[in-house]
Amino acid sequence: MYATDRGTYVVQGKVVTDTTALGDVRDLAGDETLVEIDPSLVRHLIEHYQEHHQGG
């Protein structure tokens, strides 16, 4: 995951090609795609948020 100079984040992951998974997605715009990320990244992001935004 990378922070941008626009105040957003970019996530690096494997492109999702599974048609069942893609079929479950709602409101995916034409210029968007899905990427699959490892659960360890989610844990890291939660910990980072708690440390920097909740006084932890």
Chimera marker file (.cmm) of the C-alpha trace (Angstrom):
<marker_set name="trace">
<marker id="1" x="0.000" y="0.000" z="0.000" r="1" g="1" b="0" radius="0.5"/>
<marker id="2" x="1.292" y="3.415" z="-0.925" r="1" g="1" b="0" radius="0.5"/>
<marker id="3" x="0.253" y="6.918" z="0.116" r="1" g="1" b="0" radius="0.5"/>
<marker id="4" x="-0.152" y="9.356" z="-2.772" r="1" g="1" b="0" radius="0.5"/>
<marker id="5" x="0.431" y="13.085" z="-2.923" r="1" g="1" b="0" radius="0.5"/>
<marker id="6" x="-3.339" y="13.451" z="-3.431" r="1" g="1" b="0" radius="0.5"/>
<marker id="7" x="-4.197" y="12.197" z="0.067" r="1" g="1" b="0" radius="0.5"/>
<marker id="8" x="-5.285" y="8.778" z="-1.192" r="1" g="1" b="0" radius="0.5"/>
<marker id="9" x="-3.774" y="5.300" z="-1.116" r="1" g="1" b="0" radius="0.5"/>
<marker id="10" x="-2.841" y="2.833" z="-3.841" r="1" g="1" b="0" radius="0.5"/>
<marker id="11" x="-3.028" y="-0.872" z="-3.073" r="1" g="1" b="0" radius="0.5"/>
<marker id="12" x="-0.778" y="-3.343" z="-4.838" r="1" g="1" b="0" radius="0.5"/>
<marker id="13" x="-2.188" y="-6.821" z="-5.198" r="1" g="1" b="0" radius="0.5"/>
<marker id="14" x="-3.167" y="-9.566" z="-7.583" r="1" g="1" b="0" radius="0.5"/>
<marker id="15" x="-5.839" y="-8.644" z="-10.129" r="1" g="1" b="0" radius="0.5"/>
<marker id="16" x="-9.096" y="-10.465" z="-9.387" r="1" g="1" b="0" radius="0.5"/>
<marker id="17" x="-10.225" y="-12.508" z="-12.395" r="1" g="1" b="0" radius="0.5"/>
<marker id="18" x="-12.582" y="-14.961" z="-10.669" r="1" g="1" b="0" radius="0.5"/>
<marker id="19" x="-15.965" y="-14.398" z="-12.302" r="1" g="1" b="0" radius="0.5"/>
<marker id="20" x="-17.885" y="-15.378" z="-9.154" r="1" g="1" b="0" radius="0.5"/>
<marker id="21" x="-15.975" y="-12.853" z="-7.039" r="1" g="1" b="0" radius="0.5"/>
<marker id="22" x="-16.412" y="-10.182" z="-9.705" r="1" g="1" b="0" radius="0.5"/>
<marker id="23" x="-20.124" y="-10.963" z="-9.884" r="1" g="1" b="0" radius="0.5"/>
<marker id="24" x="-20.506" y="-10.163" z="-6.173" r="1" g="1" b="0" radius="0.5"/>
<marker id="25" x="-19.133" y="-6.632" z="-6.611" r="1" g="1" b="0" radius="0.5"/>
<marker id="26" x="-21.483" y="-3.679" z="-6.851" r="1" g="1" b="0" radius="0.5"/>
<marker id="27" x="-20.856" y="-0.221" z="-8.310" r="1" g="1" b="0" radius="0.5"/>
<marker id="28" x="-17.482" y="-0.959" z="-9.911" r="1" g="1" b="0" radius="0.5"/>
<marker id="29" x="-16.834" y="1.892" z="-12.324" r="1" g="1" b="0" radius="0.5"/>
<marker id="30" x="-15.400" y="1.351" z="-15.774" r="1" g="1" b="0" radius="0.5"/>
<marker id="31" x="-12.052" y="2.836" z="-14.738" r="1" g="1" b="0" radius="0.5"/>
<marker id="32" x="-11.776" y="0.670" z="-11.593" r="1" g="1" b="0" radius="0.5"/>
<marker id="33" x="-10.535" y="-2.845" z="-10.962" r="1" g="1" b="0" radius="0.5"/>
<marker id="34" x="-10.275" y="-5.155" z="-7.983" r="1" g="1" b="0" radius="0.5"/>
<marker id="35" x="-7.095" y="-6.393" z="-6.377" r="1" g="1" b="0" radius="0.5"/>
<marker id="36" x="-6.726" y="-9.121" z="-3.794" r="1" g="1" b="0" radius="0.5"/>
<marker id="37" x="-4.576" y="-8.319" z="-0.765" r="1" g="1" b="0" radius="0.5"/>
<marker id="38" x="-3.145" y="-10.443" z="2.001" r="1" g="1" b="0" radius="0.5"/>
<marker id="39" x="-4.869" y="-10.332" z="5.414" r="1" g="1" b="0" radius="0.5"/>
<marker id="40" x="-1.557" y="-9.272" z="6.992" r="1" g="1" b="0" radius="0.5"/>
<marker id="41" x="-1.842" y="-5.965" z="5.116" r="1" g="1" b="0" radius="0.5"/>
<marker id="42" x="-5.283" y="-5.384" z="6.615" r="1" g="1" b="0" radius="0.5"/>
<marker id="43" x="-3.925" y="-6.040" z="10.118" r="1" g="1" b="0" radius="0.5"/>
<marker id="44" x="-1.039" y="-3.655" z="9.460" r="1" g="1" b="0" radius="0.5"/>
<marker id="45" x="-3.411" y="-0.939" z="8.256" r="1" g="1" b="0" radius="0.5"/>
<marker id="46" x="-5.645" y="-1.305" z="11.316" r="1" g="1" b="0" radius="0.5"/>
<marker id="47" x="-2.658" y="-1.072" z="13.652" r="1" g="1" b="0" radius="0.5"/>
<marker id="48" x="-1.267" y="1.923" z="11.752" r="1" g="1" b="0" radius="0.5"/>
<marker id="49" x="-4.614" y="3.713" z="11.887" r="1" g="1" b="0" radius="0.5"/>
<marker id="50" x="-4.998" y="3.073" z="15.600" r="1" g="1" b="0" radius="0.5"/>
<marker id="51" x="-1.505" y="4.358" z="16.334" r="1" g="1" b="0" radius="0.5"/>
<marker id="52" x="-1.853" y="7.513" z="14.255" r="1" g="1" b="0" radius="0.5"/>
<marker id="53" x="-5.531" y="8.433" z="14.502" r="1" g="1" b="0" radius="0.5"/>
<marker id="54" x="-6.751" y="7.205" z="17.852" r="1" g="1" b="0" radius="0.5"/>
<marker id="55" x="-3.943" y="8.315" z="20.118" r="1" g="1" b="0" radius="0.5"/>
<marker id="56" x="-2.769" y="4.697" z="20.471" r="1" g="1" b="0" radius="0.5"/>
<link id1="1" id2="2" r="1" g="1" b="0" radius="0.2"/>
<link id1="2" id2="3" r="1" g="1" b="0" radius="0.2"/>
<link id1="3" id2="4" r="1" g="1" b="0" radius="0.2"/>
<link id1="4" id2="5" r="1" g="1" b="0" radius="0.2"/>
<link id1="5" id2="6" r="1" g="1" b="0" radius="0.2"/>
<link id1="6" id2="7" r="1" g="1" b="0" radius="0.2"/>
<link id1="7" id2="8" r="1" g="1" b="0" radius="0.2"/>
<link id1="8" id2="9" r="1" g="1" b="0" radius="0.2"/>
<link id1="9" id2="10" r="1" g="1" b="0" radius="0.2"/>
<link id1="10" id2="11" r="1" g="1" b="0" radius="0.2"/>
<link id1="11" id2="12" r="1" g="1" b="0" radius="0.2"/>
<link id1="12" id2="13" r="1" g="1" b="0" radius="0.2"/>
<link id1="13" id2="14" r="1" g="1" b="0" radius="0.2"/>
<link id1="14" id2="15" r="1" g="1" b="0" radius="0.2"/>
<link id1="15" id2="16" r="1" g="1" b="0" radius="0.2"/>
<link id1="16" id2="17" r="1" g="1" b="0" radius="0.2"/>
<link id1="17" id2="18" r="1" g="1" b="0" radius="0.2"/>
<link id1="18" id2="19" r="1" g="1" b="0" radius="0.2"/>
<link id1="19" id2="20" r="1" g="1" b="0" radius="0.2"/>
<link id1="20" id2="21" r="1" g="1" b="0" radius="0.2"/>
<link id1="21" id2="22" r="1" g="1" b="0" radius="0.2"/>
<link id1="22" id2="23" r="1" g="1" b="0" radius="0.2"/>
<link id1="23" id2="24" r="1" g="1" b="0" radius="0.2"/>
<link id1="24" id2="25" r="1" g="1" b="0" radius="0.2"/>
<link id1="25" id2="26" r="1" g="1" b="0" radius="0.2"/>
<link id1="26" id2="27" r="1" g="1" b="0" radius="0.2"/>
<link id1="27" id2="28" r="1" g="1" b="0" radius="0.2"/>
<link id1="28" id2="29" r="1" g="1" b="0" radius="0.2"/>
<link id1="29" id2="30" r="1" g="1" b="0" radius="0.2"/>
<link id1="30" id2="31" r="1" g="1" b="0" radius="0.2"/>
<link id1="31" id2="32" r="1" g="1" b="0" radius="0.2"/>
<link id1="32" id2="33" r="1" g="1" b="0" radius="0.2"/>
<link id1="33" id2="34" r="1" g="1" b="0" radius="0.2"/>
<link id1="34" id2="35" r="1" g="1" b="0" radius="0.2"/>
<link id1="35" id2="36" r="1" g="1" b="0" radius="0.2"/>
<link id1="36" id2="37" r="1" g="1" b="0" radius="0.2"/>
<link id1="37" id2="38" r="1" g="1" b="0" radius="0.2"/>
<link id1="38" id2="39" r="1" g="1" b="0" radius="0.2"/>
<link id1="39" id2="40" r="1" g="1" b="0" radius="0.2"/>
<link id1="40" id2="41" r="1" g="1" b="0" radius="0.2"/>
<link id1="41" id2="42" r="1" g="1" b="0" radius="0.2"/>
<link id1="42" id2="43" r="1" g="1" b="0" radius="0.2"/>
<link id1="43" id2="44" r="1" g="1" b="0" radius="0.2"/>
<link id1="44" id2="45" r="1" g="1" b="0" radius="0.2"/>
<link id1="45" id2="46" r="1" g="1" b="0" radius="0.2"/>
<link id1="46" id2="47" r="1" g="1" b="0" radius="0.2"/>
<link id1="47" id2="48" r="1" g="1" b="0" radius="0.2"/>
<link id1="48" id2="49" r="1" g="1" b="0" radius="0.2"/>
<link id1="49" id2="50" r="1" g="1" b="0" radius="0.2"/>
<link id1="50" id2="51" r="1" g="1" b="0" radius="0.2"/>
<link id1="51" id2="52" r="1" g="1" b="0" radius="0.2"/>
<link id1="52" id2="53" r="1" g="1" b="0" radius="0.2"/>
<link id1="53" id2="54" r="1" g="1" b="0" radius="0.2"/>
<link id1="54" id2="55" r="1" g="1" b="0" radius="0.2"/>
<link id1="55" id2="56" r="1" g="1" b="0" radius="0.2"/>
</marker_set>
